[in-house]
């Protein structure tokens, strides 16, 4: 009577402790590190060629290409820092270099990625004004002083977002022990706060700007094409009418 039935399942008590994730698989880390190295090689060569082409060709030195060169510089710096992620991933016994190297690489990558996003948004605004506004308005606005000021803010915004929060204790840059990369330190108690600051500061504004600009450009171009087709139809109808009147008058 008092014996427990042997077939009854044992009750397993659940705990609230979460198993910490660590990117520890050697094979996977090697593959990701190889991809980082490949991206670094392609990014370095491609962006260097873009910068070199603008330097040697005066025809390419336009207002739009000033932003394109800025984008290439940001991507080139990113490509040069990406190999540090490969070094961190391949350090299976821990980070094989002093952490300040990883901290600087993370800061440069965060800044340059943000710079690339804001540069793409600036290019979208540039295209919008060029296509939807008279040419004299475009030339008056996009003067060298305005372009240089815009590029300065394009760098300043992501730089502040990357460097300022750690000074106030909102996360830190360095070796991420969770993913074994050079980025935000996962061991910091406010690492999630730093990630939120980066996400809100770098992505929504450029994304909305790019989508908004190209939607407006699409609508503008579509209306222009429809207007041109309507004029062509009206011109064709007038030519047929004129031809018919000519024939009628000569009978």
Secondary structure, DSSP 8 states (H G I E B T S, - for coil): --S--TTS-------S---------HHHHHHHHHHHHHHHHHHHHHHHHHHHHHHH-GGG-SHHHHHHHHHHHHHHHHHHHHHHHHHHHH-TTS-SS-HHHHHHHHHHHHHHHHHHHHHHHHHHHHHHHHHHS-HHHHHHHS-HHHHHHHHHHHHHHHHHHHHHHHHTTS--EEEETTTTEEEE-TTSTTHHHHHHHHHHHHTHHHHHHHHHHHHHHHHHHHHHHHHHHHHHHHHHHHHHHHHHHHHHHT-
